[in-house]
Amino acid sequence: MNDLMQTFALIEMSITCSLVLMLGIQKLSQLKFPLAAKLLLLFVLTNLFFWRLGMFMELPLAAYVRGVVGDLSIVSTLLLWSTLLPSHKGAPLAFKWSIAIIALCFYPFALGLSMIDPYAWGYGSNIFLLAVLLSAVICALINWTKGTWIIGLAIIAWVIHWHESANLWDYLLDPLLVIWAIFALVSLFLQKRKEKFRSGYLFRPG
Amino acid sequence: MSRVIALCFLLLAAVIGFLHIDSRPAWAPFSGNEVIAQEADETNQAQPEGKVTAKTKVPSQPSIASPRTDWLPDTGAPSVHAASLIALKDGAIRAFWFAGSREGAPDAVISTAVFDPKTNAWAAPTVVIDRVGAEKGLSRYIAKLGNPVPARLPDGRLQLFFVTVSIGGWAGSSISTMLSDDDGLTWGRPQRLITSPFINLSTLVKSPAVQMTDGRLGLPAYHEWIGRFGEFLRLDTTQVIDKRRMSSGRSAIQPAVFVNEAQDATAYFRQTRSAGQAKRIPVSLTRNAGQSWQSATDLEIENPNSAVAGLTLKNGAHLLVLNNIEAGRYRLVFMMSNPKSGQWQVVEVLENDEALPDQERKEFSYPYLIRASGSDAHLVYTWDRKKIRHLYFSSAWLERAYSQLPVQSNAGSSIEVKEAQ
């Protein structure tokens, strides 16, 4: 069972790394790849990450990445993977704000500030699970059903012990998701400021 | 329509989520409380009070041998550290430690050797796991290994916890574990314990696990990155199923737990306080089998930011091995306490380089204590990072030391301990 879990984790990490790389190439080249090309590139890159390439490496490339960042949360993974869907829409602003605010409250306490440890709630707190479900319902109410699906899948992954962790937090949140959310918010803020500045410049009374 | 389907799916996830929480095992009391309080009291009362002083070393009697000393077998590595012990089914003792060109070097391996108490000899050392073996087993990059801590599962299997680092120093550690069906001759694939939400960084282990009555283990662990604090991990073999904070902030790591009763335990820590703060041993208490911990008054014994080893004997005596100085690790002492009185006494100075100039003083650190028969004790500690020393304290020697502890009120305990230093 442990062997299977490790293999699946490496496959998951290989797909994630390949996808990030592919999105990076797409962004840099300013090209929009057709779906078939994306899938083909993803297949090739995933294999490069998953299999041990020999030379000086003792492990597959994905294992090196996994050693540094650990297993990503199901929410991060599925958000990233969902960019492959033809009907892909970005996450709503409210979701990014929620992730950033939760992380700013959560990490200081989880990393040792006071005797309160919110991370321990993730092992089996009914109230915490209820709060997570409520956030998934809110996703549905604001018409972002992808969020509802992702949170639902994260809960199921936690129950079946898909990753090494038995803590629900690890299926919902990870530092890279937080960095992405904060980066997206800061980018948006800068973009709006730029737009405001431009409009002010153009329509400034002479 | 898609919203309705999504909500139905969420409902399904909610049902199995709540069922999962409902199926979790209830928190069990501590196990292995074999303290015979009455016996301990009788032993103490038999000793006249006036004859014992705090500084008194146990007088040698011809009939009781002094603690037996030897060295763990040489692996050829120039640097060794963090030894630990466990009693085997056949009465032998197995030691684990890490050895390499230096602490944290990529060539550091976890070594093991078996001590035969009949012949008083150590067998040749073997390698339990090296960095590449850990990498392959854990399917991730590993830079270095350290701190092996063994435990015995109720089904007889041996479990070994150790820390691995993928990036950075020891603060970037995570705990991994392996199981053995043959008392440590062969080991299964290592598995990772997930204990921290931040890339699982910075959880380490140093002290022995505590048995719970449901057969599960409670593992005292600690963080030493942004925070430096103790945590009590509740394990279901290779999985963390709960954890509770034992301290907070940046001042206490490496908890050593003394189980007093089924619900009652005390943890002593290695202090990591900043300059100007008391260099004493931080203490935490639990009254509900580790479900919650409260900080208590420091133990009035000096601690120079170095590990403390603790053990409870069958007769209720508590043992501590530590460096009872504010700076440096050049003195290592063996202390004993009657839990009824709470007084700690130095009963043996194991190492002391105080008389030497600073640059010639050696380091004596990372003590680890176990009991084999219940009333005796084995101790290992790092000797100048070059060797690991092993001491055996017989039950007769420990009984005599215990009988000579002063019987005084709690009010006088702090004075007594200060004198002992």
Contacts between the chains, C-beta under 8 A, distances in Angstrom:
chain1	res1	chain2	res2	distance
A	2	B	189	5.8
A	2	B	191	5.7
A	2	B	238	7.8
A	3	B	189	7.0
A	6	B	138	7.5
A	6	B	139	4.1
A	7	B	139	7.7
A	9	B	139	6.5
A	10	B	139	5.5
A	58	B	132	5.7
A	58	B	135	6.0
A	58	B	136	7.5
A	59	B	135	5.7
A	59	B	136	7.3
A	59	B	139	7.6
A	59	B	140	7.5
A	59	B	141	6.2
A	63	B	135	7.2
A	63	B	139	5.4
A	63	B	140	5.0
A	63	B	141	5.9
A	64	B	140	7.7
A	64	B	141	4.5
A	66	B	139	6.8
A	66	B	140	4.3
A	66	B	141	7.4
A	67	B	135	7.8
A	67	B	140	3.9
A	67	B	141	3.0
A	67	B	142	6.6
A	67	B	166	3.9
A	67	B	167	7.2
A	68	B	141	7.0
A	68	B	166	6.0
A	68	B	167	5.5
A	68	B	199	7.6
A	69	B	199	5.9
A	70	B	199	4.5
A	70	B	200	5.0
A	106	B	197	7.3
A	107	B	197	7.1
A	107	B	198	6.5
A	110	B	196	7.6
A	110	B	197	5.0
A	110	B	198	7.3
A	111	B	196	7.6
A	111	B	198	6.2
A	111	B	223	7.3
A	111	B	225	7.3
A	111	B	226	4.7
A	111	B	227	5.3
A	112	B	223	6.0
A	112	B	226	6.1
A	112	B	227	1.9
A	112	B	228	7.3
A	112	B	229	4.9
A	112	B	248	5.8
A	112	B	249	6.7
A	112	B	250	7.3
A	113	B	227	7.0
A	113	B	248	7.0
A	114	B	248	5.3
A	115	B	245	5.3
A	115	B	247	7.9
A	115	B	248	5.0
A	115	B	293	7.7
A	117	B	243	7.5
A	117	B	244	7.5
A	117	B	245	4.8
A	119	B	196	7.4
A	119	B	197	5.0
A	119	B	243	7.9
A	120	B	242	6.8
A	120	B	243	5.6
A	120	B	244	6.6
A	120	B	245	7.6
A	122	B	197	8.0
A	123	B	24	7.7
A	123	B	240	7.7
A	123	B	241	6.1
A	123	B	242	4.7
A	123	B	243	7.3
A	124	B	20	7.8
A	124	B	21	4.6
A	124	B	24	4.7
A	124	B	241	7.8
A	124	B	242	7.1
A	125	B	21	7.6
A	126	B	18	6.8
A	126	B	21	5.8
A	129	B	14	7.5
A	129	B	17	5.2
A	129	B	18	6.6
A	129	B	21	6.4
A	133	B	10	6.6
A	133	B	13	7.8
A	133	B	14	5.1
A	133	B	17	7.6
A	136	B	10	5.1
A	137	B	7	7.1
A	137	B	10	7.0
A	140	B	3	5.2
A	140	B	6	5.6
A	140	B	7	5.5
A	140	B	10	7.4
A	143	B	3	7.4
A	145	B	2	5.2
A	145	B	3	5.3
A	145	B	5	8.0
A	145	B	6	4.1
A	148	B	3	7.8
A	148	B	6	4.1
A	148	B	7	6.7
A	148	B	9	7.4
A	148	B	10	5.5
A	149	B	6	5.5
A	149	B	9	6.5
A	151	B	10	7.2
A	151	B	13	7.8
A	152	B	6	7.4
A	152	B	9	4.9
A	152	B	10	4.5
A	152	B	12	7.4
A	152	B	13	4.0
A	153	B	13	7.5
A	155	B	13	4.1
A	155	B	14	7.3
A	155	B	16	7.6
A	155	B	17	4.7
A	156	B	13	5.3
A	156	B	16	6.6
A	156	B	17	8.0
A	158	B	17	7.4
A	158	B	20	7.6
A	159	B	16	5.1
A	159	B	17	6.0
A	159	B	20	4.4
A	161	B	239	7.7
A	163	B	194	7.7
A	164	B	191	7.1
A	164	B	192	5.0
A	164	B	193	7.9
A	164	B	194	5.1
A	165	B	194	3.7
A	165	B	200	7.9
A	165	B	240	8.0
A	166	B	194	7.3
A	166	B	239	5.3
A	166	B	240	6.1
A	166	B	241	5.7
A	167	B	194	6.6
A	167	B	197	7.5
A	167	B	240	7.5
A	169	B	197	5.3
A	170	B	194	6.2
A	170	B	197	6.5
A	173	B	197	7.0
A	174	B	197	7.8
A	174	B	199	7.6
A	175	B	198	5.9
A	175	B	199	6.1
